[in-house]
C-alpha cells in the first residue's frame, strides 16, 4: 500500500527509479533510520545496511508498506573487512543514486584504558568503511554524471577531544575527506555533503547512559536532521550542521584556540565516560 504523497526529487540528484537505490548504513537506529524514512518518503528504493538484521527487516517492512518502495536488507558488520568487501563489490556494480555513509560508534574515557580491539573496530567503521564504500559507488556515479554522497561526520571532528580520542580522530577524517572529495567532484554531477551534527536525540538505548548528562535544549531530533541533510545534499551544500548549539560547537572547534578548548571539552567527555 502506497502511503502519503512523496516529495518531488531535486533535479540536482538522480530521480528515483525502479532500478536505482539509495544506500543507508547504520540504518537500524538513530539518524540512519530517519534517513531511510526520509529517502523512502521521497520515493527512493533502498539498501539498508547494519548489523542487526531483525531491526532492518522490521524497518524494510514498514517502509515498503508505507511508501510502496523496495527496501533490501544487508545485515553486515561494516567494521569487518571480510564482511564489507562483498558489499563494496555489489555497490560498485549497482545503480546507486545516493549513498548515506552514516554508520558510526563512539567510546568515552582515556583511550589507554579502553579495549584495543574495539577501538580498532571504531577506526574501521567510522573511517575506513566510509572510504571504501564511497570509492565503490563513485565510478558509477561519475559515469552516469549523477549521484549524491552524504557522509555523517561530526562537530567532534573539528577539535581534539580528550576522553573521546578515537571517535574525534575518525570524525576528523570523515569531515576532511567529505569536503576534499566534494572539491574534486565539482562540475561532475556528483554531490557530496558533510553532515556534522552535535547531539541528536534518538531511541538508541546507548543514549540512556549519557542523555541525563546533556541538557535537553542541546538535542535535535533525528527526523529533523535527516530532512535537513537530504535537502542539503540535493543543493550540493558542503556542510550541514543541525541546531544552533551544534553550529556553535562547530565554530568553536574550528576557530577557538585548541590549547583552551581541549581541556574544557575533555573534562566534559570524561564525565560522559563515568
C-alpha positions, 0 to 999 in steps of 0.5 A: 500500500502506497502511503502519503504523497512523496516529495518531488526529487531535486533535479540536482540528484538522480530521480528515483527509479525502479532500478536505482537505490539509495544506500543507508548504513547504520540504518537500524537506529538513530539518524540512519533510520530517519534517513531511510524514512526520509529517502523512502518518503521521497520515493527512493528504493533502498539498501539498508545496511547494519548489523542487526538484521531483525531491526532492518527487516522490521524497518524494510517492512514498514517502509515498503508498506508505507511508501510502496518502495523496495527496501533490501536488507544487508545485515553486515558488520561494516567494521569487518573487512571480510564482511564489507568487501562483498558489499563494496563489490555489489555497490560498485556494480549497482545503480546507486543514486545516493549513498548515506555513509552514516554508520558510526560508534563512539567510546568515552574515557582515556583511550589507554584504558579502553579495549584495543580491539574495539577501538580498532573496530571504531577506526574501521567503521567510522573511517575506513568503511566510509572510504571504501564504500564511497570509492565503490559507488563513485565510478558509477556515479561519475559515469552516469554524471549523477549521484549524491554522497552524504557522509555523517561526520561530526562537530567532534571532528573539528577539535581534539577531544580528550576522553573521546580520542578515537571517535574525534580522530575518525570524525576528523577524517570523515569531515576532511575527506567529505569536503576534499572529495566534494572539491574534486567532484565539482562540475561532475554531477556528483554531490557530496555533503558533510553532515556534522551534527552535535547531539541528536536525540534518538531511541538508541538505548546507548543514549540512556547512559549519557542523555541525563548528562546533556541538557535537553535544549542541546538535542535535535531530533533525528527526523529533523536532521535527516530532512535537513541533510537530504535537502542539503545534499540535493543543493550540493551544500558542503556542510550541514550542521543541525541546531544552533548549539551544534553550529556553535560547537562547530565554530568553536572547534574550528576557530577557538584556540585548541590549547583552551578548548581541549581541556574544557571539552575533555573534562566534559567527555570524561564525565560522559565516560563515568 
